[in-house]
Amino acid sequence: MENRTMETAPLEIFTAAQVEPKEIKWLWYPYIPFGKLTMIIGDSGDGKSTFALNLAAILTRGDTLPFTEASDGPMNVVYINSEDAADDTIVPRFIKANGARNRLVFISEKKQRLSFSDNRIREAIIQTRASVCILDPLVSYLGDDVSMNLSNEVRPRLEYLIETARDTGCAIIVVGHTNKAEGQSAKNRANGSGDFIAAARSSLLIGRPPEADNPDHRVMAHSKSNLSPLGDSILFSVSGGGIEFIDTVDLTADQIVKAVGVAKPRETKQSVASRELLAMLSGGPVHQKEIMKRMSELGISKRTCELAKATLPIECIRDGALSMWKLSDGQGNHATTQGDTPFAESPF
């Protein structure tokens, strides 16, 4: 029998001593690393695309990301989206989010649609010196000749994106949909092959908090990280194409997708704040300073306390130079006494 061997590239070996160790750089620690692939998944209509576009707005204007203390300054962002038109949807929403328009970059697809393996993505990142590239949604850019359920077809396309991220240092973010596999872990809920989550170094889930009091509330939960511990879940609201970050919450990605065998979610911090306010004020007016002290002991921020107060029949009154909170006799929200500034005496 003829002995045949497969033709391969010439052997090249190197030792660990020849490798210069590098520290992971972060766009948003611990959620989105530079030079790596990050996935954002969620159900249709739950705000993942709105989240991604508002994230781009924050980055282009150079603001600090939620619950961080420093900014790397304004960044260029390559934004690739097949579902919304740039002129009547994306740009108007981006303007509303106060993004810097000259830093949001589009790639024309008039002559040819883009795919993950299209070299124009790499060229656009290099030419514009973009720090971030967002592709939304995944299914539109995988390629017409690829079945999203077959790992052997999916992986080569993802490898091109991974190489592009590594070679350019760009944080590449791919937005995808969740599947219908209810009861499964959040890491198994990405639509299509499991290689999408496996290839990403970080994966974020956007979903509605269980038993949410506010229909606009969403949670960004960290479902996978190969480079860091999982980050805190973040509560935010979605309204009119914009988002507002509220607070961190004690919810996991598995709890949001209601995975089988996962413990029941704890109360949100806003629910705890509401319950505590009602208990404290049930016996009569309480000084605002005392309320803030109690909230601090519970690990509840003034922003969360303010949101809870806004949903309850609470009004502010004066006791000399001090503010007091009390339950009002009527129902609904009540404006503060003229001249009273909420949290003026907050110890936070």
C-alpha positions in Angstrom: 0.0 0.0 0.0 1.3 3.4 -0.9 2.2 5.6 2.1 0.6 9.0 1.6 1.1 11.9 4.0 -0.9 15.1 4.1 1.0 18.2 2.9 1.4 20.6 5.8 3.3 23.9 6.5 6.9 23.5 7.6 7.4 22.8 11.3 8.1 25.9 13.4 8.5 25.4 17.2 9.2 27.9 20.0 9.4 27.7 23.8 7.6 29.6 26.5 10.8 31.5 27.1 10.4 33.2 23.7 6.8 34.4 24.4 6.5 37.9 25.9 3.6 37.8 28.4 0.9 40.4 27.8 -1.7 41.7 30.2 -5.3 41.6 29.1 -6.6 45.1 28.3 -10.2 45.9 29.0 -12.8 48.1 27.3 -15.2 47.5 30.2 -13.9 45.3 33.0 -14.9 42.4 33.5 -17.4 42.4 30.7 -15.7 43.3 27.4 -12.0 42.7 26.7 -10.0 44.4 24.0 -8.6 42.1 21.3 -11.2 39.4 21.9 -14.7 38.4 20.8 -17.6 39.1 23.1 -21.2 37.9 22.6 -24.4 39.7 23.6 -27.5 37.6 23.4 -31.1 38.1 24.3 -34.7 37.5 23.2 -36.2 39.6 20.4 -37.6 42.8 21.7 -35.6 42.8 25.0 -33.4 45.6 24.0 -30.0 44.1 23.1 -29.6 46.2 20.0 -30.7 49.3 21.9 -28.1 48.4 24.5 -25.3 47.9 21.9 -26.1 51.3 20.2 -26.2 53.2 23.4 -22.9 51.5 24.5 -21.4 52.8 21.2 -22.7 56.3 22.0 -21.0 56.3 25.5 -17.8 55.2 23.9 -17.8 57.7 21.1 -18.3 60.6 23.4 -15.7 59.3 25.9 -17.8 59.0 28.9 -17.1 56.5 31.7 -18.9 53.2 31.3 -21.5 52.3 34.0 -20.0 51.6 37.5 -16.5 52.3 36.4 -14.3 55.2 37.5 -12.1 56.0 34.5 -12.4 56.5 30.7 -9.9 55.9 27.9 -11.4 58.9 26.1 -13.5 59.1 22.9 -13.3 56.0 20.7 -14.2 55.2 17.1 -16.7 52.4 16.7 -17.4 50.4 13.6 -21.1 49.7 13.7 -22.6 47.0 11.4 -26.3 46.4 11.5 -28.5 44.7 8.9 -31.9 45.1 10.5 -32.2 48.9 10.8 -31.6 51.7 8.3 -28.8 54.2 9.2 -30.8 57.3 8.1 -34.2 56.7 9.7 -33.4 54.5 12.7 -29.7 54.1 13.7 -28.5 57.7 13.4 -31.6 59.3 15.0 -31.3 56.9 18.0 -27.6 57.5 18.1 -28.2 61.3 18.2 -30.8 60.9 20.9 -28.2 58.9 22.9 -25.8 61.9 22.6 -23.2 59.9 20.5 -20.4 61.6 18.6 -21.6 61.1 15.0 -18.1 61.6 13.5 -16.9 58.5 15.5 -19.6 56.0 14.5 -18.4 54.3 11.3 -20.5 52.3 8.8 -19.3 50.0 6.0 -21.3 50.3 2.8 -23.0 47.0 1.8 -24.5 48.4 -1.5 -22.3 46.3 -3.7 -21.8 43.3 -1.5 -23.2 42.1 1.8 -20.7 41.7 4.6 -19.9 38.4 6.4 -17.6 37.5 9.3 -14.9 36.5 6.9 -15.0 39.7 4.9 -11.7 41.5 4.9 -13.5 44.8 4.7 -14.2 44.6 8.5 -10.5 44.3 9.3 -9.7 47.1 6.8 -12.3 49.4 8.3 -11.0 48.8 11.9 -7.4 49.6 10.8 -8.2 52.5 8.6 -10.5 54.3 11.2 -8.4 53.1 14.2 -11.6 51.8 15.7 -11.4 50.4 19.3 -14.7 48.6 19.0 -16.6 46.8 16.3 -20.3 45.8 16.7 -22.0 43.3 14.4 -25.8 43.0 14.8 -27.3 40.5 14.4 -25.1 37.4 14.2 -27.4 35.5 11.8 -27.0 38.2 9.1 -23.2 38.1 8.9 -22.4 34.4 9.3 -22.7 33.9 5.5 -25.3 32.4 3.2 -23.2 29.2 2.7 -23.0 28.4 6.5 -25.4 26.5 8.6 -25.5 28.2 12.0 -26.2 24.9 13.7 -23.0 23.1 12.4 -19.9 23.6 14.4 -17.6 22.6 11.6 -19.0 25.4 9.4 -19.5 28.0 12.1 -16.0 27.8 13.7 -13.9 28.9 10.7 -16.0 32.0 10.3 -15.6 32.8 14.0 -11.9 32.2 13.8 -11.5 35.0 11.3 -13.3 37.4 13.7 -11.1 36.2 16.5 -7.9 36.7 14.5 -9.1 40.2 13.4 -9.7 41.1 17.1 -6.3 39.8 18.2 -4.4 41.4 15.3 -6.0 44.8 15.7 -6.6 44.9 19.4 -10.2 45.8 18.7 -13.0 44.7 21.0 -15.4 42.8 18.6 -19.0 42.4 19.9 -21.5 40.2 18.1 -25.2 40.5 19.0 -27.3 37.4 18.7 -30.7 35.9 19.6 -31.5 33.4 22.2 -33.0 30.0 21.2 -36.2 28.4 22.5 -34.5 25.8 24.8 -36.3 27.0 27.9 -34.9 25.5 31.2 -31.3 25.4 29.9 -28.4 27.4 31.3 -27.8 30.8 29.9 -24.6 29.6 28.3 -26.7 27.2 26.2 -29.3 29.7 25.1 -27.5 31.3 22.1 -29.3 30.5 18.9 -27.4 28.1 16.7 -24.2 26.2 17.4 -22.7 26.1 20.9 -19.5 27.3 19.2 -20.7 30.9 19.3 -20.5 31.1 23.1 -17.5 28.7 23.2 -15.5 30.9 20.9 -16.3 34.1 22.7 -14.1 35.0 25.7 -17.0 36.8 27.3 -20.8 36.5 26.9 -23.5 38.8 28.2 -27.2 38.1 28.4 -29.8 40.9 28.1 -33.2 39.9 29.6 -36.2 41.0 31.7 -35.8 40.6 35.4 -38.2 37.9 36.8 -41.3 39.4 38.3 -40.2 42.9 37.3 -42.5 45.8 38.5 -41.4 48.0 35.6 -42.0 46.7 32.1 -39.1 48.9 30.9 -36.5 47.2 33.2 -33.8 45.0 31.8 -30.8 43.3 33.2 -27.4 42.8 31.6 -26.0 39.6 33.2 -22.5 38.1 32.7 -23.0 34.5 31.7 -19.5 33.5 30.7 -15.9 34.8 31.1 -12.7 33.0 30.3 -10.5 36.0 31.4 -12.0 37.2 34.7 -14.5 36.5 37.4 -18.1 37.1 36.4 -19.1 40.7 36.8 -22.2 42.0 38.7 -25.5 42.0 36.9 -26.6 45.5 35.9 -30.2 46.8 36.0 -31.1 49.3 33.3 -34.3 50.7 31.7 -35.2 50.9 28.0 -37.5 53.6 26.8 -37.8 55.4 23.5 -34.7 53.9 22.0 -32.5 55.0 24.9 -31.3 53.4 28.1 -30.6 54.5 31.6 -28.4 52.5 33.9 -29.8 52.1 37.4 -27.9 49.8 39.7 -26.3 46.4 40.2 -28.7 43.6 41.2 -28.4 40.1 42.7 -29.5 38.2 39.7 -27.6 35.7 37.6 -27.9 35.0 33.9 -29.4 31.5 34.7 -32.0 33.1 37.0 -33.0 35.5 34.2 -33.6 32.6 31.7 -35.2 30.6 34.5 -32.8 27.6 34.1 -34.0 24.4 35.7 -32.4 23.7 39.1 -31.4 27.4 39.6 -32.4 28.9 42.9 -35.2 31.4 42.9 -33.9 35.0 42.3 -33.5 37.2 45.3 -35.4 40.4 45.5 -34.0 43.3 43.5 -32.4 46.1 45.5 -35.2 48.4 44.4 -37.8 46.0 45.9 -35.8 45.8 49.1 -35.7 49.6 49.2 -39.4 49.9 48.7 -40.2 47.4 51.4 -37.8 49.1 53.8 -39.2 52.5 53.1 -42.7 51.4 53.8 -41.7 49.7 57.0 -39.7 52.8 58.2 -42.4 55.3 57.4 -45.4 53.2 58.7 -45.0 54.7 62.2 -44.7 58.3 61.0 -42.2 60.8 59.4 -38.5 59.8 59.5 -35.5 62.1 58.9 -34.0 61.7 55.5 -30.5 61.3 57.0 -31.7 58.3 59.0 -33.3 56.8 55.9 -30.1 57.2 54.0 -28.1 55.6 56.8 -30.3 52.6 56.8 -30.1 52.2 53.0 -26.4 52.4 53.2 -26.4 49.6 55.8 -28.4 47.5 53.3 -26.0 48.2 50.5 -28.6 50.2 48.6 -27.5 53.3 46.6 -29.2 56.6 46.7 -30.2 56.2 43.1 -32.0 52.9 43.9 -33.7 54.5 46.9 -34.8 57.4 44.8 -36.4 55.0 42.2 -38.2 53.1 45.0 -39.4 56.4 46.5 -40.8 57.5 43.2 -43.1 54.5 43.0 -44.5 55.0 46.5 -46.9 57.6 48.1 -44.0 59.4 49.9 -43.6 63.1 50.3 -41.0 65.4 51.8 -41.6 67.8 54.7 -39.4 70.1 56.7 -38.4 69.8 60.3 -36.5 73.1 60.7 -33.5 72.8 58.5 -33.8 69.1 58.1 -35.8 67.0 55.6 -38.2 64.3 56.6 -40.0 61.7 54.6 -43.5 60.6 55.3 -46.3 58.5 53.8 -48.8 60.9 52.2 -52.5 60.6 52.9 -53.4 60.3 49.2 -52.2 57.8 46.5 -49.5 58.1 43.8 -46.3 60.2 43.5 -46.0 63.5 45.3 -43.7 66.3 44.5 -41.3 67.5 47.1 -41.9 70.7 49.1 -40.7 73.7 47.1 -37.0 74.3 47.7 -36.4 70.8 49.1 -33.6 69.0 47.3 -33.8 65.2 47.6 -30.6 63.6 49.1 -29.2 67.0 50.1 -28.2 65.4 53.4 -27.3 62.0 52.1 -24.2 60.5 53.6 -23.3 58.7 50.3 
